[in-house]
Amino acid sequence: MARCRRTTLTLLGTLVLLASPRAFATPVVLYSVDDLGGGLFRYNLAVDNNGGSEALSGLDVLNGDTVFGLDGNSAVGQPAGWSHFSPLPPLVHDLDYFSLAPGGDVPVGGVRGGFSFESTTDPNAIAGDDFAVEGIGATSASQIPLGDAELVPEPATALLLLLGASGLAARRWRGL
């Protein structure tokens, strides 16, 4: 009986991992937002290169000026070993981050945070492909579409999801 439950749990865990959107992952940009007050928000970004085929030496926020109102006077931050080019409207729309040396690149399977910018764009107003991002391959120098940046859920939301999943698992276990 215990062996049957263990096998069932192992199979269930494998199915959950395979059904997870990160199971067959490609690089992605995750973000969170700090409300600085007065209608100003800090967007904090991290590049997750799990599933990538090469290290990333650049990150482009494609709608830097059109969605976020960024320009040469905007507050922009980056991790050590990186720099950036701010948008220069109306000619350049992207906020471009770039690694200063290969040691600063985001390796395959690695995560690098510390990218940020301040904007008056309310995160609740972002829709569709407003937060489109792309990576720059370290060896190919090619632009790698990463889709839209993904909002990291608040800790309370993540906890509720975890509790809900635990409750369903416990209920399912009792039914075996």
URURHU-V745224 format. One record per residue. RES is the residue in three letters. SS is DSSP state (H for helix, E for strand, - for the rest). D_FIRST is the distance of its C-alpha to the first C-alpha in Angstrom with 1 decimal. Layout:
RES & SS & D_FIRST
RES & SS & D_FIRST
//
This chain:
MET & - & 0.0
ALA & H & 3.8
ARG & H & 5.4
CYS & H & 5.1
ARG & H & 6.4
ARG & H & 8.7
THR & H & 10.0
THR & H & 10.6
LEU & H & 12.4
THR & H & 14.3
LEU & H & 15.4
LEU & H & 16.3
GLY & H & 18.3
THR & H & 20.0
LEU & H & 21.0
VAL & H & 22.4
LEU & H & 24.4
LEU & H & 25.7
ALA & H & 26.7
SER & - & 28.5
PRO & - & 32.2
ARG & - & 32.5
ALA & - & 30.1
PHE & - & 33.1
ALA & - & 35.5
THR & - & 39.3
PRO & - & 41.5
VAL & E & 41.8
VAL & E & 43.9
LEU & E & 42.3
TYR & E & 44.5
SER & E & 44.9
VAL & E & 48.0
ASP & E & 49.8
ASP & E & 52.3
LEU & E & 55.4
GLY & E & 57.3
GLY & - & 60.4
GLY & - & 58.7
LEU & E & 57.8
PHE & E & 54.3
ARG & E & 53.0
TYR & E & 50.6
ASN & E & 48.4
LEU & E & 47.1
ALA & E & 44.7
VAL & E & 44.3
ASP & E & 40.8
ASN & - & 41.3
ASN & - & 37.7
GLY & - & 37.8
GLY & - & 41.6
SER & - & 43.4
GLU & - & 46.1
ALA & - & 47.0
LEU & E & 48.7
SER & E & 52.2
GLY & E & 53.0
LEU & E & 51.8
ASP & E & 53.8
VAL & E & 53.5
LEU & - & 55.3
ASN & - & 56.7
GLY & - & 57.8
ASP & - & 61.0
THR & - & 60.5
VAL & - & 57.4
PHE & - & 57.5
GLY & - & 61.3
LEU & - & 61.2
ASP & - & 64.4
GLY & - & 66.1
ASN & - & 66.3
SER & - & 62.6
ALA & - & 60.5
VAL & E & 58.1
GLY & E & 55.9
GLN & - & 54.2
PRO & - & 52.3
ALA & - & 54.3
GLY & - & 55.5
TRP & E & 55.7
SER & E & 58.6
HIS & E & 59.2
PHE & E & 61.8
SER & - & 62.0
PRO & - & 62.9
LEU & E & 66.6
PRO & - & 67.1
PRO & - & 68.4
LEU & - & 68.1
VAL & E & 64.7
HIS & - & 61.8
ASP & - & 58.9
LEU & E & 57.9
ASP & E & 57.4
TYR & E & 55.6
PHE & E & 56.1
SER & E & 55.1
LEU & - & 58.1
ALA & - & 56.6
PRO & H & 53.7
GLY & H & 52.1
GLY & H & 51.6
ASP & - & 50.0
VAL & E & 46.4
PRO & - & 44.6
VAL & - & 41.9
GLY & - & 38.7
GLY & - & 40.7
VAL & E & 41.6
ARG & E & 45.1
GLY & E & 46.0
GLY & E & 49.3
PHE & E & 50.9
SER & E & 52.4
PHE & E & 55.3
GLU & E & 56.8
SER & E & 57.5
THR & - & 58.7
THR & - & 56.3
ASP & - & 53.8
PRO & H & 50.2
ASN & H & 49.7
ALA & H & 52.5
ILE & - & 50.8
ALA & - & 49.7
GLY & - & 49.1
ASP & - & 50.0
ASP & - & 52.1
PHE & - & 50.1
ALA & E & 50.2
VAL & E & 49.8
GLU & E & 50.1
GLY & E & 49.7
ILE & E & 52.2
GLY & E & 51.0
ALA & - & 52.2
THR & - & 53.0
SER & - & 53.8
ALA & - & 55.5
SER & - & 54.2
GLN & E & 53.2
ILE & E & 49.4
PRO & E & 48.6
LEU & E & 45.7
GLY & E & 45.8
ASP & E & 45.9
ALA & - & 45.1
GLU & E & 41.8
LEU & E & 41.9
VAL & - & 39.5
PRO & - & 37.9
GLU & - & 39.0
PRO & H & 36.6
ALA & H & 36.1
THR & H & 35.2
ALA & H & 32.7
LEU & H & 31.1
LEU & H & 30.9
LEU & H & 29.3
LEU & H & 26.7
LEU & H & 26.0
GLY & H & 25.8
ALA & H & 23.3
SER & H & 21.2
GLY & H & 21.4
LEU & H & 20.4
ALA & H & 17.3
ALA & H & 16.4
ARG & H & 17.2
ARG & H & 15.2
TRP & H & 12.0
ARG & H & 12.6
GLY & H & 13.1
LEU & - & 9.8
//
